[in-house]
Amino acid sequence: MSNSNHTHYTARQVVERYWDTHFRREWENMATFFTPESHYTDVGLDGDGATGPKDIIARLKLGIDPLEEYWHLPKHVIAEGSMVVTEHVEVWKFGAAHGEDAVSIYHPFTSVMEVDGNHIMRWHDYSHLPNIIDNAPKWWLEHIASGWKS
């Protein structure tokens, strides 16, 4: 489901196609939704965020690649012009590892995306970060502390 074809989609369609790819963790296809100028951040965590497909995917992989399972429970979508706001819950399932039990976290998000053509140019996630920090296994917290920048 590459995003590199020449069909023009509405902003809402671009975001819906992206989420389908994102929750399958199709890293290469996910990257096609971003340009070198695209920016992603978790608001309240890191003001710098990530810019460009390579860095955006590296940042996302750091947190979600180690998950045993990862899925999406969409709630509401508001789309106006180039802006798409998605209220959703992500379910993060951490497998048992390093002497810790498996755990699943239901993590609500509001994602604000600005679309230009078939690309997501700005993506700001708003969530209650302590929900993850307080409930994630220690091994995962240690893993993400290493950071995503090489």
C-alpha positions in Angstrom: 0.0 0.0 0.0 2.6 2.5 -1.0 1.7 6.1 -1.0 3.8 6.9 -4.0 1.1 6.6 -6.7 -0.4 9.6 -8.4 -4.0 9.3 -7.2 -5.1 12.3 -5.2 -6.9 11.5 -1.9 -8.7 13.8 0.5 -6.8 14.6 3.7 -9.1 12.3 5.6 -8.4 9.4 3.1 -4.6 10.0 3.4 -4.8 9.8 7.2 -7.0 6.7 7.1 -4.6 5.0 4.7 -1.7 6.0 6.9 -3.3 4.5 10.0 -3.9 1.2 8.2 -0.3 1.0 7.3 0.9 2.3 10.7 -0.9 -0.3 12.7 0.5 -3.1 10.5 3.9 -1.6 11.3 4.8 -1.5 7.6 7.8 0.8 8.1 8.8 1.3 4.5 5.3 2.0 3.4 4.7 4.3 6.4 7.7 6.4 5.3 6.1 7.1 1.9 3.5 9.3 3.7 6.1 11.8 4.7 8.4 14.3 2.9 11.8 15.6 4.0 9.9 18.6 5.5 7.3 16.5 7.4 7.4 16.8 11.2 6.2 14.5 14.0 6.2 15.0 17.7 4.6 13.8 21.0 3.6 17.1 22.4 4.8 17.5 26.0 7.6 14.9 25.5 10.0 16.4 23.1 9.7 19.8 21.4 12.1 18.9 18.7 10.3 15.8 17.5 11.4 14.2 14.2 11.6 15.6 10.7 11.6 13.7 7.5 10.7 10.0 6.8 13.9 8.4 8.1 13.8 10.2 11.5 10.0 9.9 11.9 10.1 6.1 11.3 13.2 5.8 13.6 11.3 7.6 16.4 8.2 5.5 15.9 10.1 2.2 15.7 11.9 2.9 19.0 8.6 2.8 21.0 6.4 0.4 19.0 8.6 -2.1 17.3 9.3 -4.0 20.5 5.6 -4.5 21.2 4.3 -8.0 20.9 0.9 -6.7 19.6 -0.2 -3.2 18.7 -3.7 -2.2 17.5 -6.0 0.7 17.0 -9.4 1.5 18.3 -10.5 4.6 16.4 -13.2 6.8 17.9 -13.9 10.1 16.2 -12.4 11.8 13.2 -12.8 15.5 12.3 -11.5 16.6 8.9 -11.6 20.1 7.6 -9.6 21.1 4.6 -6.0 19.9 5.1 -6.4 19.2 8.8 -7.5 15.8 10.3 -8.0 15.3 14.0 -8.3 11.6 15.1 -9.4 10.6 18.6 -8.3 7.0 19.1 -7.0 4.5 21.6 -3.9 2.5 20.9 -3.5 -0.9 22.6 0.1 -1.7 23.4 0.8 -5.3 24.4 4.1 -5.9 25.9 5.2 -9.6 26.0 6.7 -11.2 29.0 10.4 -10.5 29.1 13.3 -10.0 31.4 11.4 -11.6 34.3 8.4 -9.3 33.9 4.8 -10.4 33.1 3.0 -9.5 29.9 1.0 -6.3 30.1 -1.5 -4.5 27.8 -2.0 -0.8 28.0 -5.0 1.0 26.5 -3.5 4.4 25.6 -5.8 7.2 24.4 -4.5 9.7 21.9 -5.6 12.7 19.9 -3.6 13.0 16.7 -3.6 16.3 14.8 -2.3 15.9 11.2 -1.9 18.5 8.4 -1.9 17.0 4.9 -0.5 18.4 1.7 -1.4 16.3 -1.4 -0.8 12.7 -0.4 1.6 13.5 2.4 1.4 14.2 6.2 3.3 17.4 6.7 2.7 18.0 10.4 1.7 15.4 13.0 1.3 16.3 16.7 0.2 13.6 19.1 -1.4 14.5 22.4 -1.7 11.9 25.0 -1.5 11.3 28.8 2.1 10.2 28.8 2.2 9.1 32.4 -0.3 6.3 31.4 2.6 4.7 29.4 5.4 5.6 31.8 3.5 4.3 34.9 2.4 1.1 33.3 5.0 0.0 30.8 7.5 -2.7 31.8 10.9 -1.6 33.0 12.7 -3.3 30.1 10.8 -1.1 27.6 11.4 2.1 29.6 15.1 1.3 29.6 15.0 0.6 25.8 13.3 3.9 24.9 15.7 5.8 27.2 18.4 5.0 24.7 16.7 7.4 22.3 16.0 7.1 18.6 18.8 9.3 17.2 21.8 7.4 15.9 
